[in-house]
Amino acid sequence: MSDRHDLVVRGGTVADGTGAAVREADVAIDDGRITAVGVGVGPGRDEIDAGGLLVTPGWVDVHTHYDGQVSWDSLLAPSSWQGVTTAVMGNCGVGFAPVRPDRHAWLIELMEGVEDIPGTALHEGISWEWESFPEYLDALDRRHFALDVGAQVPHAALRGYVMGDRGGDHTEVPTGAEIERMGALAAEGVRAGALGFSTSRTVNHRSKSGAFTPSLTATAAELLGIARAVGATGQGVLEVVADLDDVDGEFALIRSLAEVSGRPVSLTVLQNPARPDVWRRVLDLIGDAAAAGVPMNGQVPTRPVGMVMGIDSRVNPFVASPTYSGLAARGRAALVAGLRDPEVRSWVLSETEAARDHSPLTRFPAAFPLGDPPDYAPPPASSVRAVAAREGRSEFAVALDMLLADDGTGRLYLPVMNYADGDLAATRAMLTHPNTVPGLGDAGAHCTLICDASMPTFLLTHWARDAAPAERLPVEYVVKRQTADTADLVGLGDRGRLLPGRRADLNVVDLDRLGTGTPELVADLPAGGQRLVQRASGYRATVVAGTVVHRDGTDTGARPGRLVRGARGV
């Protein structure tokens, strides 16, 4: 037997995920597990010098949408670039199993509409090696990735599988037998290794056809029937997205899912600018439920949820202009050159002004230059509207100049949720609530409009380093939120802490240099599909199951990640 460890991370400042104060220590790894954390650990066959660096568990991201991407991409970027070592998909009630052979296109159209993933990429990239949810898991089990992935059973797919065409219509009520069948299939998925069940009750989720998501108005009988069946397995989390227009009534229904199943409910919580204080009531209700022994958690973002727009984005302030559209059809170079021509610019601005009611600049509260590095907490005085007022110009002229900056690579940021007050106070209150976990990064989704897969990185850079001193949170607290707390929510007690016996997933971070770049629009999806991606700097190493998958921002090519089947303890 060798007297050397497989890998030793030497002399780092360890934030172990438990919330304990940081300390200087070595971390020894053998056979994919942590075997020692302390001073003076013996030599390793491979060593990482972590002197002056922060060592943390790998990030556990509980809200991603890689359900299709896992078919064609082993890297699972951008999450793997952002220090994520476990990603949970199947959120918001959408996914690709169970599915009958004649309903592939229907599920793709639903995912394309709800999560803005190009349908052409999904049609070309998904392998469809399955019909049942256990078969979907078996297909994933045959693949290797740069990080671990876990799946949840999506409500919409269940409705389509059991109810056929009726299942796609949210107003259709399933029979008792159909509810029983959906519950049995959800339980079958959980027993096969799904981490839970997810559903959506928001009008923002629509198919490409414009139809509301199939679970929008699912009855109490349907939801409780599925929840009871999942509860009978003794495993799994119930993930819910809801508008909560009737806060008390809708929350009572969602709370009842936890009550009848005994399983934790994870409910998304956001500050909606149309109802900027409702989130406080929702968190109070979650706290009341938890105090009564009902397992409920809020799932909250680490920064505002916002749209990112460039001059060549699918949605931007000028898409209603025929002149703009004609230029865009000729390619990016022609578009940028054309918009710099004074006469063309005048046409675009006048046509945009004529259609101002359809512009995102007028439909959303505010737009800001995103900058490089990105500023996710921009001061109100820097908004397009504020600059236009100071300079006596139109908002559209100011926005165009911002987008044409830096050779046409400028980006506008439209914070939609969690920025109604023009600061991050609501986000901080959500993050520090005792019954929440960070999430909602939507990695793998919203390919052309939102780029929030970097939320785990932002959690550390902003809240533990860059926030004003009075708002800053301890490093050990922030790390725990994105590791142990998220892992525990989905039943993955074998990770999220740097303790002997736990899975050896970790990050070695240069906290002073940690950051994210400006989102880039690339065409690297199947069939040439486009998506926004965002790279990170400052991750000196990311380790998955004891194997280094990234070193100084470079993919090592190692693929130790696997499907995570079901809840597990140490």
C-alpha positions as CSV (number, residue, x, y, z in Angstrom):
1,M,0.0,0.0,0.0
2,S,1.4,3.4,-1.0
3,D,2.3,5.9,1.8
4,R,1.4,8.8,-0.5
5,H,-2.1,10.2,-0.9
6,D,-3.6,10.4,-4.4
7,L,-3.8,14.2,-4.1
8,V,-3.0,16.8,-1.5
9,V,-4.2,20.4,-1.5
10,R,-1.4,22.0,0.5
11,G,-1.5,24.9,2.9
12,G,-4.7,26.6,1.9
13,T,-7.2,28.7,3.8
14,V,-10.0,26.2,4.3
15,A,-13.6,27.1,4.4
16,D,-14.9,23.6,5.0
17,G,-18.6,24.2,4.3
18,T,-19.8,23.6,7.8
19,G,-19.8,27.3,8.6
20,A,-16.8,27.0,11.0
21,A,-14.2,29.7,10.9
22,V,-11.6,29.5,8.1
23,R,-8.3,27.9,9.0
24,E,-5.1,27.0,7.4
25,A,-4.9,23.3,6.6
26,D,-4.0,20.6,4.1
27,V,-6.6,18.4,2.4
28,A,-5.7,14.9,1.5
29,I,-7.7,12.9,-1.0
30,D,-7.7,9.1,-1.8
31,D,-10.0,7.1,-4.0
32,G,-12.2,10.1,-4.7
33,R,-12.8,10.8,-1.0
34,I,-11.4,13.2,1.5
35,T,-9.2,11.3,4.0
36,A,-7.6,14.1,6.1
37,V,-8.0,17.8,6.8
38,G,-5.3,19.3,9.0
39,V,-1.8,20.5,9.3
40,G,1.2,18.4,8.2
41,V,-0.7,15.9,6.1
42,G,1.7,13.5,4.4
43,P,2.8,13.8,0.8
44,G,0.7,13.2,-2.3
45,R,1.4,11.7,-5.7
46,D,0.0,15.0,-7.0
47,E,-0.1,18.2,-5.0
48,I,-1.7,21.6,-5.4
49,D,0.0,24.5,-3.7
50,A,-2.8,26.4,-2.1
51,G,-0.7,28.8,-0.1
52,G,-2.5,32.2,0.1
53,L,-5.6,30.7,-1.6
54,L,-9.1,29.8,-0.4
55,V,-10.1,26.1,-0.4
56,T,-13.8,25.3,-0.5
57,P,-16.1,22.4,-1.3
58,G,-17.3,22.4,-4.9
59,W,-20.4,24.4,-5.5
60,V,-23.7,22.5,-5.6
61,D,-26.1,24.3,-7.9
62,V,-29.7,23.1,-7.4
63,H,-31.3,25.0,-10.2
64,T,-30.0,24.2,-13.7
65,H,-31.6,23.1,-17.0
66,Y,-29.0,20.8,-18.6
67,D,-31.7,18.1,-19.3
68,G,-30.9,18.2,-23.1
69,Q,-27.3,19.4,-23.0
70,V,-26.2,16.3,-21.1
71,S,-26.9,14.4,-24.4
72,W,-24.1,16.1,-26.3
73,D,-21.8,18.0,-23.9
74,S,-19.5,16.4,-21.4
75,L,-18.0,19.7,-20.2
76,L,-21.4,21.1,-19.1
77,A,-20.1,24.7,-19.5
78,P,-20.6,27.3,-18.3
79,S,-21.2,25.6,-14.9
80,S,-18.0,23.7,-14.9
81,W,-16.1,27.0,-15.5
82,Q,-17.8,28.5,-12.5
83,G,-16.6,26.0,-9.8
84,V,-19.8,23.9,-9.9
85,T,-19.1,20.3,-9.1
86,T,-22.8,19.1,-8.8
87,A,-25.6,20.4,-10.9
88,V,-29.3,19.5,-10.4
89,M,-31.5,19.7,-13.5
90,G,-35.2,19.0,-14.2
91,N,-36.4,22.2,-12.6
92,C,-39.6,24.2,-13.3
93,G,-41.6,21.2,-14.3
94,V,-39.9,20.8,-17.7
95,G,-37.6,18.0,-19.0
96,F,-37.4,15.2,-21.4
97,A,-38.7,12.1,-19.6
98,P,-41.0,10.2,-19.4
99,V,-41.8,10.6,-23.1
100,R,-43.6,8.7,-25.8
101,P,-41.9,8.5,-29.2
102,D,-44.6,10.8,-30.8
103,R,-44.1,13.5,-28.2
104,H,-40.5,14.5,-28.6
105,A,-41.3,17.6,-30.6
106,W,-43.9,18.7,-28.0
107,L,-41.4,18.5,-25.1
108,I,-38.8,20.4,-27.2
109,E,-41.3,23.2,-28.0
110,L,-42.2,23.4,-24.3
111,M,-38.5,23.6,-23.3
112,E,-37.7,26.1,-26.0
113,G,-40.5,28.4,-24.9
114,V,-40.1,28.1,-21.1
115,E,-36.3,28.1,-21.0
116,D,-35.2,29.7,-24.3
117,I,-33.1,26.8,-25.5
118,P,-33.0,26.7,-29.3
119,G,-35.3,24.0,-30.6
120,T,-33.0,23.3,-33.5
121,A,-30.2,22.5,-31.0
122,L,-32.4,20.2,-29.0
123,H,-33.7,18.4,-32.1
124,E,-30.2,17.7,-33.3
125,G,-28.5,17.1,-30.0
126,I,-30.8,14.9,-27.9
127,S,-30.3,11.2,-28.4
128,W,-33.7,10.0,-27.2
129,E,-32.4,6.7,-25.9
130,W,-35.3,6.5,-23.5
131,E,-39.0,6.5,-22.9
132,S,-39.4,6.1,-19.1
133,F,-37.7,8.2,-16.5
134,P,-35.6,5.2,-15.3
135,E,-34.4,4.7,-18.9
136,Y,-33.5,8.4,-19.1
137,L,-31.3,7.9,-15.9
138,D,-29.8,4.8,-17.4
139,A,-28.8,6.8,-20.5
140,L,-27.1,9.4,-18.3
141,D,-25.4,6.7,-16.3
142,R,-23.6,5.7,-19.5
143,R,-22.0,9.2,-19.8
144,H,-19.1,10.9,-18.2
145,F,-19.0,14.6,-17.4
146,A,-16.8,17.3,-15.9
147,L,-19.1,17.5,-12.9
148,D,-21.9,15.4,-11.3
149,V,-25.5,15.8,-12.5
150,G,-28.7,15.0,-10.7
151,A,-32.2,14.9,-12.3
152,Q,-35.8,15.6,-11.1
153,V,-39.0,14.3,-12.6
154,P,-40.8,17.1,-14.4
155,H,-44.6,17.6,-14.0
156,A,-45.2,18.7,-17.6
157,A,-43.6,15.5,-19.1
158,L,-45.8,13.4,-16.7
159,R,-48.9,15.1,-17.9
160,G,-48.0,14.6,-21.5
161,Y,-47.1,11.0,-21.0
162,V,-50.2,10.0,-19.1
163,M,-52.9,12.4,-20.5
164,G,-51.7,12.7,-24.1
165,D,-52.8,15.8,-25.9
166,R,-55.1,16.7,-23.0
167,G,-52.0,16.9,-20.8
168,G,-50.6,19.9,-22.7
169,D,-53.7,22.0,-21.8
170,H,-53.4,23.3,-18.2
171,T,-57.2,23.7,-18.0
172,E,-57.7,19.9,-18.5
173,V,-58.3,18.1,-15.2
174,P,-56.9,14.5,-15.0
175,T,-59.1,11.7,-13.8
176,G,-58.4,9.9,-10.6
177,A,-56.8,7.1,-12.5
178,E,-54.5,9.5,-14.3
179,I,-53.5,11.2,-11.1
180,E,-52.6,7.8,-9.6
181,R,-50.6,7.0,-12.7
182,M,-48.7,10.2,-12.6
183,G,-47.9,9.7,-8.9
184,A,-46.7,6.1,-9.6
185,L,-44.4,7.4,-12.4
186,A,-43.0,10.1,-10.3
187,A,-42.3,7.6,-7.5
188,E,-40.8,5.2,-10.0
189,G,-38.4,8.0,-11.1
190,V,-37.4,8.8,-7.5
191,R,-36.8,5.2,-6.7
192,A,-34.7,4.9,-9.8
193,G,-32.5,7.8,-8.6
194,A,-34.3,11.1,-9.4
195,L,-33.6,13.7,-6.7
196,G,-37.2,14.8,-6.7
197,F,-40.2,16.2,-8.6
198,S,-40.7,19.7,-10.0
199,T,-43.7,21.7,-11.1
200,S,-44.5,25.3,-12.4
201,R,-47.4,27.6,-11.6
202,T,-46.2,30.8,-13.3
203,V,-47.7,32.5,-16.4
204,N,-44.2,33.4,-17.4
205,H,-43.7,29.8,-18.5
206,R,-45.1,29.2,-22.0
207,S,-44.4,26.8,-24.8
208,K,-43.0,28.1,-28.1
209,S,-46.6,28.0,-29.3
210,G,-47.6,30.5,-26.6
211,A,-49.5,27.9,-24.6
212,F,-49.2,28.1,-20.8
213,T,-47.1,25.5,-19.1
214,P,-49.2,22.4,-18.6
215,S,-49.0,22.5,-14.8
216,L,-50.0,26.1,-14.4
217,T,-53.4,25.5,-12.8
218,A,-53.0,21.9,-11.7
219,T,-55.6,21.1,-9.1
220,A,-54.9,20.3,-5.5
221,A,-56.0,16.7,-6.1
222,E,-53.4,16.3,-8.9
223,L,-50.6,17.9,-6.9
224,L,-51.3,16.2,-3.7
225,G,-51.7,12.9,-5.4
226,I,-48.3,13.1,-6.9
227,A,-46.8,14.5,-3.7
228,R,-48.2,11.6,-1.6
229,A,-46.7,9.1,-4.1
230,V,-43.3,10.7,-3.9
231,G,-43.6,10.9,-0.1
232,A,-44.1,7.2,0.0
233,T,-40.6,6.7,-1.3
234,G,-39.1,8.5,1.7
235,Q,-36.8,10.4,-0.7
236,G,-36.8,13.5,-2.9
237,V,-37.5,17.2,-2.9
238,L,-40.5,18.9,-4.4
239,E,-39.4,22.0,-6.4
240,V,-42.1,24.6,-7.1
241,V,-42.1,27.8,-9.2
242,A,-45.2,29.9,-8.6
243,D,-46.5,33.5,-9.2
244,L,-48.3,33.5,-5.8
245,D,-50.8,36.1,-6.9
246,D,-53.1,34.9,-4.1
247,V,-50.2,34.7,-1.6
248,D,-52.0,33.0,1.3
249,G,-54.2,30.7,-0.7
250,E,-51.5,29.6,-3.1
251,F,-49.0,29.2,-0.4
252,A,-51.4,27.0,1.6
253,L,-51.6,24.6,-1.3
254,I,-47.8,24.5,-1.7
255,R,-47.4,24.0,2.0
256,S,-49.8,21.1,1.9
257,L,-47.5,19.3,-0.6
258,A,-44.8,19.2,2.2
259,E,-47.4,18.2,4.8
260,V,-48.9,15.2,2.9
261,S,-45.5,14.0,1.6
262,G,-43.2,14.7,4.5
263,R,-40.7,15.8,1.8
264,P,-39.0,19.2,1.6
265,V,-40.5,21.8,-0.7
266,S,-38.2,24.2,-2.4
267,L,-40.2,27.3,-3.5
268,T,-38.7,30.0,-5.7
269,V,-38.7,33.5,-4.0
270,L,-38.1,36.6,-6.0
271,Q,-38.8,40.3,-5.7
272,N,-41.3,41.2,-8.5
273,P,-41.2,44.9,-9.3
274,A,-45.0,44.9,-9.8
275,R,-45.4,43.7,-6.2
276,P,-42.1,44.6,-4.5
277,D,-42.9,43.6,-1.0
278,V,-44.7,40.2,-1.5
279,W,-41.4,38.3,-1.1
280,R,-41.3,39.3,2.6
281,R,-44.7,37.7,3.2
282,V,-43.6,34.6,1.4
283,L,-40.5,34.2,3.5
284,D,-42.6,34.8,6.7
285,L,-44.9,32.0,5.6
286,I,-42.0,29.7,4.9
287,G,-40.5,30.5,8.3
288,D,-43.9,29.7,10.0
289,A,-44.1,26.4,8.2
290,A,-40.5,25.4,9.1
291,A,-41.2,26.4,12.8
292,A,-44.2,24.1,12.7
293,G,-42.0,21.2,11.5
294,V,-43.1,21.4,7.8
295,P,-40.0,21.1,5.7
296,M,-40.0,24.2,3.4
297,N,-37.3,26.3,1.9
298,G,-37.1,29.4,-0.3
299,Q,-34.9,29.2,-3.3
300,V,-33.4,32.6,-3.9
301,P,-31.0,34.3,-6.3
302,T,-27.6,35.7,-5.3
303,R,-28.1,38.8,-7.4
304,P,-30.9,40.3,-9.6
305,V,-32.3,38.1,-12.3
306,G,-31.9,40.2,-15.5
307,M,-31.7,40.2,-19.2
308,V,-28.5,40.8,-21.1
309,M,-28.7,42.4,-24.5
310,G,-26.1,43.1,-27.2
311,I,-26.3,44.8,-30.5
312,D,-26.7,41.4,-32.2
313,S,-29.0,39.8,-29.5
314,R,-32.3,38.2,-30.5
315,V,-34.1,40.7,-28.2
316,N,-32.8,44.3,-27.9
317,P,-34.2,47.8,-28.1
318,F,-34.1,48.0,-31.9
319,V,-35.6,44.7,-33.2
320,A,-38.8,46.5,-34.1
321,S,-37.0,48.7,-36.6
322,P,-37.1,47.3,-40.2
323,T,-33.8,49.0,-41.0
324,Y,-32.1,47.3,-38.0
325,S,-33.6,43.9,-39.0
326,G,-32.3,44.3,-42.6
327,L,-28.8,45.0,-41.3
328,A,-28.9,42.2,-38.8
329,A,-29.7,39.7,-41.5
330,R,-26.4,40.6,-43.2
331,G,-24.3,39.6,-40.2
332,R,-22.7,41.3,-37.2
333,A,-20.0,43.3,-39.0
334,A,-22.5,44.8,-41.4
335,L,-24.8,45.6,-38.5
336,V,-22.2,47.4,-36.5
337,A,-20.9,49.3,-39.6
338,G,-24.4,50.3,-40.6
339,L,-25.4,51.6,-37.2
340,R,-22.4,53.9,-37.2
341,D,-23.6,55.5,-40.4
342,P,-25.4,58.8,-39.3
343,E,-28.2,58.4,-41.9
344,V,-28.8,54.7,-41.1
345,R,-28.7,55.5,-37.4
346,S,-31.3,58.2,-37.8
347,W,-33.6,55.7,-39.6
348,V,-33.2,53.1,-36.9
349,L,-33.8,55.5,-34.1
350,S,-36.9,57.0,-35.7
351,E,-38.4,53.6,-36.5
352,T,-37.7,52.4,-32.9
353,E,-39.3,55.5,-31.5
354,A,-42.4,54.8,-33.5
355,A,-42.6,51.3,-32.0
356,R,-41.5,52.4,-28.5
357,D,-44.3,50.5,-26.7
358,H,-42.7,47.2,-27.9
359,S,-39.2,48.0,-26.8
360,P,-37.7,46.3,-23.7
361,L,-36.4,49.8,-22.7
362,T,-40.0,50.9,-22.1
363,R,-41.4,47.6,-20.9
364,F,-39.0,47.1,-18.0
365,P,-38.1,49.4,-15.1
366,A,-34.5,50.3,-16.1
367,A,-31.6,49.3,-18.3
368,F,-27.9,49.8,-17.5
369,P,-24.6,49.4,-19.3
370,L,-23.3,46.1,-18.0
371,G,-19.6,46.9,-18.2
372,D,-16.5,44.7,-18.0
373,P,-16.2,43.4,-15.4
374,P,-20.0,43.2,-15.2
375,D,-21.8,45.4,-12.6
376,Y,-24.8,43.6,-11.2
377,A,-25.6,46.4,-8.7
378,P,-25.6,49.5,-10.9
379,P,-26.4,52.8,-9.4
380,P,-29.7,54.3,-10.6
381,A,-27.9,57.3,-12.0
382,S,-26.1,55.1,-14.5
383,S,-29.3,53.9,-16.1
384,V,-30.1,54.6,-19.8
385,R,-33.1,56.7,-18.7
386,A,-31.0,58.7,-16.2
387,V,-28.2,59.4,-18.7
388,A,-30.8,60.4,-21.4
389,A,-32.4,62.8,-19.0
390,R,-29.1,64.4,-18.0
391,E,-27.9,64.8,-21.6
392,G,-31.2,65.8,-23.1
393,R,-31.2,62.9,-25.5
394,S,-33.6,60.0,-26.3
395,E,-33.2,56.8,-24.4
396,F,-32.8,54.9,-27.6
397,A,-29.9,57.1,-28.8
398,V,-28.1,56.6,-25.4
399,A,-28.8,52.8,-25.5
400,L,-27.4,52.6,-29.1
401,D,-24.2,54.3,-28.1
402,M,-23.8,52.0,-25.1
403,L,-24.3,48.9,-27.3
404,L,-21.8,50.2,-30.0
405,A,-19.1,50.8,-27.4
406,D,-15.9,48.7,-27.6
407,D,-16.3,47.8,-31.3
408,G,-20.0,46.9,-30.8
409,T,-19.5,44.5,-27.9
410,G,-21.3,46.7,-25.3
411,R,-24.0,45.0,-23.3
412,L,-27.2,46.4,-21.6
413,Y,-28.4,44.8,-18.4
414,L,-32.1,44.9,-17.5
415,P,-32.6,43.6,-13.9
416,V,-36.1,42.2,-14.0
417,M,-36.3,40.7,-10.5
418,N,-34.7,41.6,-7.2
419,Y,-33.9,45.2,-8.1
420,A,-37.1,47.1,-7.6
421,D,-35.4,49.3,-4.9
422,G,-32.3,49.9,-7.0
423,D,-30.0,48.0,-4.7
424,L,-29.3,44.5,-3.4
425,A,-30.9,44.9,0.0
426,A,-33.8,42.5,-0.8
427,T,-31.3,39.9,-2.2
428,R,-29.2,40.1,1.0
429,A,-32.3,39.7,3.2
430,M,-33.3,36.6,1.2
431,L,-29.9,35.1,1.3
432,T,-29.5,35.5,5.0
433,H,-33.0,34.1,5.9
434,P,-32.6,30.9,7.9
435,N,-35.0,28.9,5.6
436,T,-33.5,29.7,2.1
437,V,-30.9,28.3,-0.2
438,P,-29.2,30.1,-3.2
439,G,-30.4,29.0,-6.6
440,L,-32.2,30.2,-9.7
441,G,-29.0,30.6,-11.9
442,D,-30.8,28.6,-14.6
443,A,-27.5,27.3,-16.1
444,G,-28.1,25.7,-19.5
445,A,-31.3,27.8,-20.1
446,H,-32.3,31.2,-21.3
447,C,-29.6,31.0,-23.9
448,T,-30.0,34.3,-25.6
449,L,-31.4,36.5,-22.9
450,I,-30.1,35.6,-19.5
451,C,-26.6,34.6,-18.3
452,D,-26.8,33.7,-14.6
453,A,-24.9,30.5,-14.4
454,S,-22.2,32.5,-12.7
455,M,-24.4,33.2,-9.6
456,P,-22.3,30.8,-7.4
457,T,-19.2,32.8,-8.3
458,F,-21.0,36.1,-7.6
459,L,-22.2,34.9,-4.2
460,L,-18.5,34.7,-3.2
461,T,-17.1,37.7,-5.0
462,H,-19.8,40.2,-4.0
463,W,-21.1,39.1,-0.7
464,A,-17.8,38.0,0.9
465,R,-15.5,40.5,-0.8
466,D,-16.9,43.4,-2.7
467,A,-20.0,44.4,-0.8
468,A,-19.8,47.5,1.5
469,P,-18.3,46.5,4.8
470,A,-21.7,46.8,6.6
471,E,-23.3,44.5,4.0
472,R,-20.5,41.9,3.7
473,L,-21.0,38.4,4.8
474,P,-18.3,36.1,6.3
475,V,-16.5,33.8,3.8
476,E,-17.3,30.7,5.8
477,Y,-21.0,31.6,5.8
478,V,-21.2,32.3,2.1
479,V,-19.4,29.0,1.3
480,K,-21.7,27.0,3.5
481,R,-24.7,28.5,1.7
482,Q,-23.6,27.2,-1.8
483,T,-22.2,23.9,-0.6
484,A,-23.6,22.1,2.5
485,D,-26.9,24.0,2.4
486,T,-27.7,23.3,-1.2
487,A,-26.4,19.7,-1.0
488,D,-28.6,19.0,2.0
489,L,-31.7,20.4,0.3
490,V,-31.5,17.7,-2.4
491,G,-30.4,15.0,0.0
492,L,-26.7,14.8,-1.1
493,G,-25.2,14.5,2.4
494,D,-22.1,12.9,0.9
495,R,-20.8,16.3,-0.4
496,G,-20.7,20.0,0.3
497,R,-18.2,19.7,3.3
498,L,-14.5,19.2,3.4
499,L,-14.5,16.5,6.0
500,P,-13.0,13.0,6.1
501,G,-15.2,10.5,4.3
502,R,-17.0,13.1,2.1
503,R,-16.7,13.2,-1.6
504,A,-13.6,15.0,-2.8
505,D,-15.2,17.8,-4.7
506,L,-13.5,21.2,-4.1
507,N,-12.3,24.5,-5.4
508,V,-9.0,26.2,-4.9
509,V,-9.7,29.9,-5.3
510,D,-7.7,33.1,-5.6
511,L,-10.3,35.2,-3.9
512,D,-8.5,38.5,-4.8
513,R,-8.6,37.6,-8.5
514,L,-12.0,35.8,-8.6
515,G,-14.4,37.3,-11.1
516,T,-16.5,36.8,-14.2
517,G,-16.1,38.3,-17.7
518,T,-18.8,40.0,-19.7
519,P,-21.3,37.5,-21.2
520,E,-20.4,36.5,-24.8
521,L,-22.8,35.3,-27.5
522,V,-21.4,32.2,-29.1
523,A,-22.8,29.7,-31.6
524,D,-21.5,26.4,-30.2
525,L,-24.8,24.5,-29.7
526,P,-25.9,21.7,-32.1
527,A,-27.2,23.1,-35.4
528,G,-25.2,26.3,-34.8
529,G,-27.5,27.4,-32.0
530,Q,-26.5,30.5,-30.1
531,R,-26.1,31.0,-26.3
532,L,-24.7,33.5,-23.9
533,V,-21.8,32.2,-21.9
534,Q,-19.6,33.7,-19.2
535,R,-16.1,32.7,-18.2
536,A,-14.6,33.0,-14.8
537,S,-11.1,33.9,-13.5
538,G,-9.5,33.1,-10.2
539,Y,-10.4,29.4,-10.0
540,R,-6.9,27.9,-9.6
541,A,-8.3,24.4,-9.6
542,T,-11.6,22.6,-9.5
543,V,-11.6,18.9,-8.3
544,V,-14.4,16.4,-8.9
545,A,-14.2,13.0,-7.1
546,G,-10.5,13.6,-6.4
547,T,-9.7,14.4,-10.1
548,V,-8.6,17.9,-11.3
549,V,-11.0,18.9,-14.0
550,H,-9.9,22.6,-14.4
551,R,-6.5,24.1,-13.7
552,D,-6.1,27.9,-13.9
553,G,-9.2,28.1,-16.1
554,T,-8.1,25.4,-18.5
555,D,-10.1,22.2,-19.0
556,T,-7.9,19.2,-18.2
557,G,-10.0,16.8,-20.3
558,A,-10.8,14.7,-17.2
559,R,-14.4,13.6,-17.0
560,P,-14.9,12.0,-13.5
561,G,-18.5,13.3,-13.2
562,R,-21.4,10.9,-13.1
563,L,-25.1,10.8,-12.7
564,V,-26.0,11.1,-9.0
565,R,-28.7,8.5,-8.3
566,G,-30.8,9.5,-5.3
567,A,-30.2,10.8,-1.9
568,R,-27.2,9.6,0.0
569,G,-25.5,10.2,3.3
570,V,-21.8,10.2,4.1
